[in-house]
Amino acid sequence: MFTSSLLKDKVAIVTGGGTGLGLAIAKRLGELGADVAIGSRQSGHLEEGTAELRHAGLDPLAVQVDVRKPDQVEEMVGRVVKHFGHFDILINNAAGNFICRAEDLSPNGWNAVVGIVLNGSFYCSREVGRHMIARGRGGSIVSILANYVWTGSAGTVHSAAAKAGVMSMTQTLAVEWASHNIRVNAVAPGPIESPGAAEKLWQTPEAVRRITEGIPLKRWGKPGDVADAVTFLVSDHASFITGEILTVDGGSWLGKGSYGFV
């Protein structure tokens, strides 16, 4: 059971924090005592996210940032430090995705997704890591992946490749920064009830039904399920966990070789 003071005196940065999973994560971290900064490319998303967080009694810092641009990432981190004095947590949640067969995927489409997911996660992790190392107080970084980094999934070659790169980055940084007490982990969600993702990835009732049938727990996850997993990983409850990928998908990546008698 998480207590309301679990993250007291902590400061968290959540990229892609104005909508969807990012907003749910930012809200949960804030409810548990953290001060929260949310980043997004789109000012409208920032306005909506800020309004929802304030409605929940939080006082977030909103920063417009394109994580593909290192100078903007540096500016975001500087603003957080100036506003809060320090930070302890980074959530790499900014992402881009759409369904497209590999043979139809344009170089621009590939570069857009890889730029946000892989390059952006590295730029943010590098800048945050520098500050954490200089401060000497450690910290926690969690990146949001997807369960198809384990399985592959038709139509997501750009996203799957980028997130698999972030998975490898997570494990590498976990080893490299362990001496600085910086823990680096990731969460890999499966099908999650999120309007934005549903519109892009699961466009028909038939697709939703088929996916649901493939989940052993027979339900889709909720944004709060992911937020709880992230909260655990950034908290002291996970102080001896680093380089781990926590899959949150109701078991949907398991059992693919079963004989159908379950």
C-alpha positions in Angstrom: 0.0 0.0 0.0 1.5 3.3 -1.1 1.2 6.1 1.5 0.5 9.7 0.7 4.0 10.7 1.8 5.9 7.9 -0.1 7.6 10.4 -2.4 7.7 13.4 -0.1 10.5 15.9 -1.0 11.0 14.2 -4.4 10.8 16.0 -7.7 9.8 14.2 -10.8 10.0 15.0 -14.5 7.5 13.3 -16.8 7.9 13.7 -20.5 4.7 13.4 -22.5 3.1 14.2 -19.3 0.1 16.2 -20.6 -2.1 13.3 -21.7 -2.6 9.6 -21.4 -0.2 7.4 -19.5 2.2 10.3 -18.8 -0.6 12.3 -17.2 -1.7 9.3 -15.1 1.9 8.8 -13.9 2.4 12.5 -13.1 -0.8 12.5 -11.1 0.0 9.4 -9.2 3.5 10.7 -8.3 2.1 14.0 -7.2 -0.6 12.3 -5.1 2.1 10.5 -3.3 4.0 13.6 -2.3 6.3 14.4 -5.3 6.6 17.8 -6.9 6.0 17.2 -10.6 7.2 18.8 -13.9 5.4 17.7 -17.1 6.9 18.1 -20.6 5.2 18.0 -23.9 5.7 19.3 -27.5 2.1 20.6 -27.7 1.0 23.6 -25.7 -2.6 22.3 -25.7 -1.6 19.1 -24.1 0.3 21.0 -21.4 -2.7 23.2 -20.7 -5.0 20.3 -20.4 -2.6 18.3 -18.3 -1.9 21.2 -16.0 -5.6 21.9 -15.5 -6.3 18.3 -14.6 -3.4 18.1 -12.1 -4.4 21.4 -10.5 -7.9 20.0 -10.2 -6.4 17.1 -8.3 -4.8 19.6 -5.9 -1.3 19.6 -7.4 0.9 22.5 -8.6 2.9 21.2 -11.6 5.5 23.0 -13.6 4.7 22.7 -17.4 7.5 22.9 -19.9 7.1 22.9 -23.6 9.8 20.6 -25.0 10.7 18.6 -28.1 12.7 15.7 -26.7 14.3 15.2 -30.1 16.2 18.4 -29.6 19.0 18.3 -27.0 19.1 22.1 -26.5 15.4 22.0 -25.5 16.0 19.1 -23.2 18.8 21.0 -21.5 16.5 24.0 -21.2 13.7 21.9 -19.6 16.1 20.4 -17.0 17.4 23.9 -16.2 13.9 25.2 -15.7 13.1 22.3 -13.4 16.2 22.9 -11.3 15.5 26.7 -11.2 11.9 26.1 -10.1 12.2 23.2 -7.6 15.9 23.4 -6.7 16.7 19.8 -7.7 15.0 16.7 -9.2 15.2 13.0 -8.3 13.1 11.2 -10.9 12.8 11.1 -14.7 10.0 9.3 -16.5 10.8 8.8 -20.2 7.2 8.6 -21.5 7.2 10.8 -24.6 6.5 8.6 -27.6 5.1 8.5 -31.1 3.4 5.6 -32.8 1.0 4.6 -35.6 0.2 1.4 -37.4 2.1 0.9 -40.7 3.5 -2.1 -42.5 7.2 -2.0 -42.8 7.2 -2.0 -46.6 5.0 1.1 -46.5 6.8 3.0 -43.8 8.5 6.2 -45.1 12.0 7.3 -43.9 10.2 10.3 -42.3 7.8 8.1 -40.4 10.7 5.9 -39.2 12.8 8.8 -38.1 9.9 10.6 -36.4 9.2 7.7 -34.1 12.8 6.7 -33.5 13.7 10.3 -32.9 11.1 10.7 -30.1 11.3 7.3 -28.5 15.0 6.4 -28.7 16.9 9.6 -29.3 14.6 11.6 -27.0 14.9 9.0 -24.2 18.7 9.2 -24.4 18.9 13.0 -24.5 16.7 13.2 -21.5 18.5 10.5 -19.6 21.9 11.9 -20.4 21.0 15.4 -19.3 19.2 14.2 -16.1 22.1 11.8 -15.4 24.6 14.6 -15.6 22.8 16.6 -13.0 22.2 13.6 -10.7 25.9 12.6 -10.9 26.9 16.2 -10.1 24.5 16.5 -7.2 25.7 13.2 -5.7 22.3 12.2 -4.3 21.4 9.4 -6.7 18.0 9.2 -8.4 15.7 7.0 -10.5 15.0 6.9 -14.2 12.1 4.8 -15.6 11.3 4.5 -19.3 8.0 3.4 -20.8 8.3 0.6 -23.3 5.7 -1.8 -24.7 5.3 -5.5 -24.3 6.0 -6.0 -28.1 9.7 -5.4 -27.4 9.5 -9.1 -26.3 7.2 -10.5 -29.0 7.3 -8.3 -32.0 4.0 -6.9 -33.5 3.0 -6.4 -37.1 2.8 -2.7 -38.0 5.0 -1.4 -35.3 8.5 -1.9 -36.6 9.5 1.7 -36.0 8.2 1.8 -32.4 9.3 -1.8 -31.5 12.8 -1.1 -32.8 13.0 2.2 -30.9 11.7 0.8 -27.7 14.0 -2.2 -27.9 16.8 0.3 -28.1 15.5 2.0 -25.0 15.4 -1.3 -23.3 19.1 -1.9 -24.1 19.9 1.6 -23.0 18.1 1.0 -19.7 20.2 -2.0 -18.9 23.4 -0.3 -20.0 22.8 2.8 -18.0 21.8 0.7 -15.0 25.3 -0.8 -15.0 27.1 2.4 -15.9 25.4 4.6 -13.3 25.0 2.2 -10.5 28.1 3.6 -8.8 26.3 7.0 -8.6 23.2 5.3 -7.0 21.1 6.1 -10.1 18.7 3.3 -10.7 17.5 2.9 -14.3 14.5 0.7 -15.0 11.6 0.4 -17.5 7.9 -0.6 -17.6 6.5 -2.4 -20.6 2.7 -2.1 -20.8 0.5 -4.2 -22.9 -3.0 -3.1 -24.0 -4.0 -0.2 -21.9 -7.3 1.7 -22.0 -6.1 5.0 -23.4 -8.2 7.0 -25.9 -5.2 8.4 -27.8 -3.6 5.1 -28.3 -6.8 3.3 -29.1 -7.6 5.7 -31.9 -4.2 5.0 -33.5 -3.6 1.4 -32.8 -6.9 -0.4 -32.2 -9.4 1.1 -34.6 -12.2 -1.5 -34.8 -14.3 -3.4 -32.2 -13.1 -6.6 -33.8 -9.5 -5.7 -33.1 -10.3 -4.8 -29.5 -12.2 -8.2 -29.1 -9.3 -10.2 -30.5 -6.8 -8.5 -28.3 -8.9 -9.0 -25.2 -9.2 -12.7 -25.9 -5.5 -12.9 -26.0 -5.0 -11.5 -22.5 -5.0 -14.3 -19.8 -6.6 -11.9 -17.3 -9.3 -11.1 -19.9 -9.3 -7.3 -19.4 -7.3 -4.4 -20.6 -5.0 -2.5 -18.3 -5.8 1.0 -16.9 -3.4 3.9 -16.9 -3.4 3.5 -13.1 -1.9 0.0 -13.4 1.1 1.5 -15.2 1.3 4.4 -12.9 1.5 2.1 -9.9 4.3 0.0 -11.5 6.2 3.2 -12.2 5.6 4.4 -8.6 7.0 1.2 -7.2 10.2 1.4 -9.3 11.0 5.0 -8.4 10.2 4.5 -4.7 12.5 3.2 -1.9 10.5 -0.1 -2.1 12.6 -0.9 -5.2 15.9 0.4 -3.9 17.7 -2.8 -4.9 16.2 -3.0 -8.3 18.0 -1.6 -11.4 18.2 -2.6 -15.0 14.8 -4.4 -14.8 11.9 -4.3 -17.3 8.6 -4.7 -15.5 5.9 -6.0 -17.9 2.4 -4.8 -17.2 0.1 -6.6 -19.6 -2.1 -9.1 -17.8 0.0 -11.9 -19.0 -0.7 -11.3 -22.7 2.8 -12.0 -23.9 2.8 -15.4 -22.1 1.2 -18.7 -23.1 1.5 -18.3 -26.8 2.6 -21.9 -27.1 -0.2 -23.4 -25.0 -2.6 -26.1 -26.4 -5.7 -24.1 -25.8 -7.1 -25.9 -22.8 -6.8 -23.1 -20.3 
